[in-house]
Amino acid sequence: MTAMTPAGDFRTSYRADMSLFATRNTRRAVIVGVLLLALLPLPSVLRQYLENGGGLAQSYDDFLALFDIGRYGLGLLIQIGFLGVAALGLNILVGFTGQISIGHAAFFGVGAFSSAWLHEHGLPVLLCIPLAGVMTTLVGTVFGLPAARLKGLYLAIATLAAQFIIEDFFARAQWFTGGVAGRGTEPPALLGFSFDREETYFYVVLVAVVLMFLAAANLMRTRDGRALIAVRDHYLSAEMMGINLAYYRTLSFAIASFYAGIGGALYAHYLQFVSVEAFNIGFSIQFLGMVIIGGLGSISGSLMGSAFMVLLPEVVQAGADAIAGGRIDQALKLGANISFLRDMVVGAVIILFLVFEPDGLAHRWRLIKAYWKLYPYSH
Amino acid sequence: MDWDLLLPLLLNGLIVGALYGVVAMSFVLIYKASQVVNFAQGEFLLVGAWVCWYFLTEWQLPFWAGFLFTMAFMTLFGIVLQVVVLRPLIGEPVISVIMATIGLGIFFQALMKWIFGVFARPFPPIFATERVDLLGLQVQPVYLMSLAISLVIMAAFAWFFTASKHGLAMRATAFDQQVAQSLGISVPKVFAMSWAISALVSSVAGVVVGVVNGVSSALSFYGIKVFPAVILGGLDSVVGAVLGGIIVGVLENLAQYVDAEWLHIGNMYAIAPFYALILILLVKPYGLFGTKNIERV
């Protein structure tokens, strides 16, 4: 579960041990990666601008089209972003503190409704998103307090109950959620500029993802972060070293809820509509799946897991489209049942990862890196 | 007080509760023998009920034959699941095992929806008479059958664990795996057997519910309703599971009654057990009959 470096730990100073990124090149790669991501919506924007203005040659448009992933692609990236933030919260709870939660989607929903509700009371959206995080933290702490005294399976069942109770609350609290009709909301705006399209909302999510992931990476360097890991690894020893177990378990729950709240708020303002039925137990399980597939106790793994979960249905859909009309397609009635096929693949993938790759994609990624670092003398 | 409403509700609670008890028992069986928390218990009901439905309607088998075939199938099903999915996970952390069973749950629920569709399908009628008179109440015979089957299963469990060789082996394994092994008990076999029995018993409950309400994916919700029951009764107590199931069944219906008469909140039937669950976890987390080895921190 812990971050394993392939051949020993060569850090020589305390400063190096505390660094955010393992090497200078890792840091550079991450910065370049984020900058490249920030360039992604530009081709799409430019092409629309050219279309409206006319003027430029067709060859420019063809060139730009090479890099244009389109609104749909950007939408997928946005989904990976906000789900990744929420999954990171769950990973702090499950992967770093060793507490399990089967109610994460409910907290995600609390964040979504809080942000929409706050916005309706006249607050600007960019303020609503962090405030929704705070509100979700409060709700999470209420459920976290009993959870702090439980662990393992009992906690799993308690959070399962929380999932159903919160879901029931959503269906009932008309003033907060809009009841069965759901609640509409607006995209964020800054100084009169509205982030209402994929091309612009992408930046809101990108900034949030960078901030939240940096915050989590930093948290794990502090005393509190290491205390959480100590609670996971051996809670008795942790307690003997003066770590207040109940406090840190509640804290972990609160942090997880905060991340879920931020993710939920980003979700709400992206879709601009929040339905009471969206946050069911299946969604909670998807979050757990992301964390397990990405890698328990890995910060970057949370993002990999959410990317996997978002892209998996696309792959399944593409696979189904490829054989559409064929004999297999007709025998299995794929077209009408594609959503069930997706669910089945999700379930199967979770089991396969648990059996064959319990450390998740993050571990696989480390192995691939180690292989190429030592290539061709890997043995 | 409205007795005309309360009495049928209580009777209904008792019958449904007995079924919860049966499912909870099979849940506890797996937990006791192999320390696996099975989040796919509800899918056992679902698979069993659909398979039986298939035998009865597509193959046109008589009820007893279809029932026996279903039981044979589910025994095999339980063993295969244990060997293929759960055995590689022995020794992994609790979270992984829980997630694996959740994965199984999603997988089979989706598979059943794919094969049989999302709509509830009725079983072919089994009893000729529509209603039976019981203490002045009109009761469907299927309900009585369901209660009778529950009682039979409970009695069978009691016999199995106190008198049969395999049941004793299972209890020994639950008590201490190493000692059981040194006494010549094959622990992997006991694990497989516990899954087989659990799947089989759950599927009987599934068939019973299917006969009463028709088969649909709503059946898998029994697997979730099991948690309040087992926590109330104590996770590792078979007697507790039965009692917990009955209490939860009655509690649901009482909550609905109280809600209908005075509160008017709605949906109390589905949600009351979970409030009870949180309360129990706060006050008495090892339940009524469970061993008190839970560490509180």
Boltz contact constraints between the chains, C-beta under 6 A:
constraints:
  - contact:
      token1: [A, 100]
      token2: [B, 95]
      max_distance: 6.0
  - contact:
      token1: [A, 146]
      token2: [B, 282]
      max_distance: 6.0
  - contact:
      token1: [A, 149]
      token2: [B, 296]
      max_distance: 6.0
  - contact:
      token1: [A, 152]
      token2: [B, 94]
      max_distance: 6.0
  - contact:
      token1: [A, 153]
      token2: [B, 37]
      max_distance: 6.0
  - contact:
      token1: [A, 153]
      token2: [B, 94]
      max_distance: 6.0
  - contact:
      token1: [A, 154]
      token2: [B, 285]
      max_distance: 6.0
  - contact:
      token1: [A, 156]
      token2: [B, 98]
      max_distance: 6.0
  - contact:
      token1: [A, 157]
      token2: [B, 227]
      max_distance: 6.0
  - contact:
      token1: [A, 158]
      token2: [B, 281]
      max_distance: 6.0
  - contact:
      token1: [A, 161]
      token2: [B, 274]
      max_distance: 6.0
  - contact:
      token1: [A, 161]
      token2: [B, 277]
      max_distance: 6.0
  - contact:
      token1: [A, 161]
      token2: [B, 278]
      max_distance: 6.0
  - contact:
      token1: [A, 164]
      token2: [B, 274]
      max_distance: 6.0
  - contact:
      token1: [A, 165]
      token2: [B, 274]
      max_distance: 6.0
  - contact:
      token1: [A, 168]
      token2: [B, 267]
      max_distance: 6.0
  - contact:
      token1: [A, 168]
      token2: [B, 271]
      max_distance: 6.0
  - contact:
      token1: [A, 245]
      token2: [B, 297]
      max_distance: 6.0
  - contact:
      token1: [A, 285]
      token2: [B, 102]
      max_distance: 6.0
  - contact:
      token1: [A, 288]
      token2: [B, 99]
      max_distance: 6.0
  - contact:
      token1: [A, 292]
      token2: [B, 99]
      max_distance: 6.0
  - contact:
      token1: [A, 337]
      token2: [B, 114]
      max_distance: 6.0
  - contact:
      token1: [A, 340]
      token2: [B, 110]
      max_distance: 6.0
  - contact:
      token1: [A, 340]
      token2: [B, 113]
      max_distance: 6.0
  - contact:
      token1: [A, 340]
      token2: [B, 114]
      max_distance: 6.0
  - contact:
      token1: [A, 343]
      token2: [B, 106]
      max_distance: 6.0
  - contact:
      token1: [A, 343]
      token2: [B, 110]
      max_distance: 6.0
  - contact:
      token1: [A, 344]
      token2: [B, 107]
      max_distance: 6.0
  - contact:
      token1: [A, 344]
      token2: [B, 110]
      max_distance: 6.0
  - contact:
      token1: [A, 344]
      token2: [B, 111]
      max_distance: 6.0
  - contact:
      token1: [A, 347]
      token2: [B, 103]
      max_distance: 6.0
  - contact:
      token1: [A, 347]
      token2: [B, 106]
      max_distance: 6.0
  - contact:
      token1: [A, 347]
      token2: [B, 107]
      max_distance: 6.0
  - contact:
      token1: [A, 348]
      token2: [B, 107]
      max_distance: 6.0
  - contact:
      token1: [A, 350]
      token2: [B, 103]
      max_distance: 6.0
  - contact:
      token1: [A, 351]
      token2: [B, 85]
      max_distance: 6.0
  - contact:
      token1: [A, 351]
      token2: [B, 100]
      max_distance: 6.0
  - contact:
      token1: [A, 351]
      token2: [B, 103]
      max_distance: 6.0
  - contact:
      token1: [A, 354]
      token2: [B, 96]
      max_distance: 6.0
  - contact:
      token1: [A, 354]
      token2: [B, 100]
      max_distance: 6.0
  - contact:
      token1: [A, 355]
      token2: [B, 88]
      max_distance: 6.0
